[in-house]
């Protein structure tokens, strides 16, 4: 099928996202791992079929000019991040909604998804950005974490929540979805807020998530060095920030 790629919505280091009418095309760079793309589409389909969450419907996996692409329905509306920026006086209201949505996701189960501990163990083992001592300490801590089977979005931040005109919310970008521990998913969201320089909002989020979920803040904090280490990649602008969080492994 032909897709018009004139309307670019966003660009990342390994992909570009376009809108064509009521469809969104996530087009990956030439040479990007085909297995990763197919796995992402499979996981999105599993969430779509296995839950009642509002997510964009997966339409197809395709090739355009020697590049693989994932095509999904376009969701009309504004992201929660846009709304928070436009209405700072409603920050608490929007943050409450955001945490409620995250807890809604975490209440679901999709048994065929990969496990977050397995994913993190592989990333820590294969990383060339960690010294042997830090790697050992993080793997030891990871091994001691409880095994859960909650649906973890893996990249949840307000930009991945779309609010439609009728007030419904839709959750997008399921590239990093797994099943596992809610504290790990919350630690990732906390880091996403912090990376953006929103330290006050990050702490407010952490307190609110802990209160609403009943999960102690210390349980979430114990995951932060692990999650930071799994996100550590060469030549990324967030590298030094993530290293600082990895360095707190001894006292969290």
C-alpha positions in Angstrom: 0.0 0.0 0.0 1.2 3.5 -0.8 1.7 6.0 2.1 2.3 9.7 1.8 5.4 10.7 3.9 5.1 14.4 3.5 3.7 15.0 7.0 6.5 14.2 9.5 5.5 14.1 13.1 8.8 13.3 14.8 12.3 12.1 14.1 14.6 10.0 16.3 18.1 8.6 15.8 16.8 5.3 14.3 13.3 6.1 13.0 11.0 8.8 11.6 7.3 9.0 12.3 4.8 10.2 9.7 1.1 10.8 9.5 -0.9 9.9 6.4 -4.6 10.7 7.0 -5.9 8.3 9.7 -2.7 6.3 9.8 0.7 6.7 11.5 3.8 5.2 9.9 6.8 4.5 12.1 9.6 4.1 9.5 12.9 2.7 10.7 16.3 3.5 9.2 17.6 1.2 6.6 19.6 -1.6 8.2 17.7 -1.4 11.6 17.2 -4.8 13.1 14.3 -6.5 11.3 13.8 -8.9 14.3 13.4 -5.9 16.7 10.8 -4.3 14.4 8.8 -7.5 14.1 9.0 -8.1 17.8 7.8 -4.5 18.5 4.8 -5.1 16.2 4.1 -8.5 17.8 4.2 -7.0 21.3 1.9 -4.2 20.4 -0.6 -6.7 18.9 -0.4 -8.8 22.1 -1.3 -5.7 24.2 -4.1 -4.8 21.8 -5.6 -8.3 21.8 -4.9 -9.1 25.4 -6.2 -6.0 27.2 -9.1 -3.5 27.0 -6.7 -0.6 27.1 -7.2 2.2 24.6 -4.2 1.9 22.2 -3.8 2.6 18.5 -4.8 -0.4 16.4 -1.9 -2.1 14.6 -2.6 -2.1 10.9 0.4 -3.7 9.2 4.2 -4.1 9.0 5.5 -2.9 5.7 8.5 -1.9 3.6 8.9 1.5 2.0 12.1 2.3 0.0 14.0 -0.6 1.6 13.0 0.6 5.1 10.7 -1.4 7.5 7.7 0.4 8.9 5.0 -0.2 11.4 1.6 1.3 10.5 -1.0 2.0 13.2 -4.2 4.1 13.5 -3.7 7.8 14.2 -5.2 9.1 17.4 -6.6 12.6 17.2 -5.9 14.8 20.2 -3.2 16.4 22.4 -0.6 14.7 24.4 -0.7 15.0 28.2 2.7 16.7 27.9 1.2 19.4 25.7 -1.7 19.9 28.0 0.7 20.2 31.0 2.8 22.8 29.2 -0.3 24.7 28.1 -2.0 24.7 31.5 0.7 24.7 34.2 -2.0 25.6 36.8 -3.5 22.1 36.2 -0.2 20.2 36.7 -1.5 18.3 39.8 -4.7 17.4 38.0 -2.8 16.1 35.0 -0.2 14.3 37.1 -3.0 12.5 39.0 -4.5 11.4 35.7 -1.1 10.2 34.5 -0.5 8.1 37.5 -4.0 6.6 37.3 -3.4 5.6 33.7 0.0 4.0 34.7 -1.8 2.0 37.4 -4.4 1.0 34.9 -1.7 -0.4 32.7 0.0 -2.1 35.5 -3.3 -3.8 36.5 -3.3 -5.8 33.2 -1.6 -9.1 32.4 -0.3 -10.2 29.0 1.5 -13.6 29.7 3.2 -13.9 26.3 5.3 -10.8 26.7 9.0 -11.0 27.6 10.0 -10.5 31.2 11.6 -7.3 32.4 14.2 -9.0 34.5 15.3 -11.1 31.6 15.6 -8.0 29.4 17.5 -6.1 32.0 19.9 -9.0 32.7 20.7 -9.3 29.0 21.3 -5.5 28.7 23.5 -5.4 31.8 25.5 -8.4 30.7 26.1 -7.1 27.2 26.8 -3.5 28.1 30.3 -2.2 27.4 29.6 1.0 29.4 29.9 -0.7 32.8 32.9 -1.7 34.8 33.0 -5.3 36.1 32.3 -4.3 39.7 29.3 -2.1 38.9 27.9 -4.8 36.6 28.3 -7.5 39.3 26.5 -5.3 41.9 23.7 -4.4 39.6 23.2 -8.0 38.4 23.2 -9.1 42.0 20.6 -6.5 43.0 18.5 -7.4 39.9 18.6 -11.1 40.9 17.2 -10.2 44.3 14.2 -8.3 43.0 10.8 -9.9 43.2 9.3 -11.5 40.1 6.0 -10.0 39.1 3.9 -10.2 36.0 2.3 -6.8 35.7 2.1 -5.1 32.3 4.9 -2.6 32.1 4.9 0.0 29.4 8.6 0.6 29.7 8.6 4.2 28.4 5.6 5.9 30.0 5.7 9.6 30.1 3.1 12.3 29.4 4.0 12.5 25.7 2.8 8.9 25.3 -0.7 9.7 26.5 -3.0 11.2 24.0 -6.2 12.9 25.2 -9.0 13.0 22.6 -11.5 15.8 22.2 -14.1 13.8 24.1 -11.7 13.3 27.0 -10.7 9.7 26.4 -7.1 8.7 26.8 -5.0 6.6 24.5 -1.6 5.1 25.3 0.9 5.0 22.4 4.5 3.8 21.7 4.6 0.2 23.0 8.2 -0.4 21.8 9.5 -1.3 25.2 6.6 -3.2 26.7 7.3 -6.2 29.0 5.8 -7.9 32.0 7.3 -7.5 35.4 7.7 -5.4 38.5 5.7 -2.2 38.8 8.5 -0.5 40.7 10.8 -0.9 37.7 8.3 0.7 35.4 7.9 3.6 37.9 11.7 4.0 38.2 11.8 4.4 34.4 9.2 7.1 34.4 10.9 8.9 37.3 14.2 8.9 35.2 12.3 10.2 32.1 11.0 13.2 34.1 14.5 13.8 35.6 16.3 13.6 32.2 14.1 16.4 31.0 15.3 18.6 33.8 11.9 18.3 35.7 13.4 17.2 39.0 10.5 18.8 41.1 7.9 17.1 38.9 9.8 13.8 39.1 9.8 13.8 42.9 6.1 14.8 42.9 5.4 11.9 40.6 7.4 9.5 42.7 5.5 10.5 45.9 2.1 10.3 44.2 2.8 7.0 42.5 3.9 5.6 45.9 0.8 6.9 47.6 -1.6 5.6 45.0 0.0 2.2 44.4 0.9 1.5 48.0 4.5 0.7 46.9 7.2 2.2 49.2 9.4 4.8 47.6 12.5 2.9 48.6 11.3 -0.1 46.5 11.2 2.1 43.5 14.5 3.8 44.3 16.2 0.4 44.4 15.4 -0.1 40.8 16.7 3.3 39.6 20.4 2.4 39.2 19.4 -0.8 37.3 17.1 1.0 35.0 19.6 3.8 34.4 22.3 1.3 33.5 20.1 -0.4 31.0 19.5 2.9 29.2 23.2 3.7 29.1 24.4 3.9 25.4 27.5 5.4 23.7 27.3 8.9 22.3 23.9 9.7 23.9 23.4 13.2 25.5 21.9 11.6 28.6 25.0 9.5 29.3 26.5 11.5 32.2 23.1 12.0 33.8 22.5 8.2 33.8 26.0 7.5 35.1 25.3 9.7 38.2 22.2 7.5 39.0 24.2 4.3 38.5 26.8 5.6 40.9 24.2 5.7 43.7 24.0 1.9 43.7 25.9 1.6 47.0 23.5 3.7 49.1 20.0 3.2 47.6 
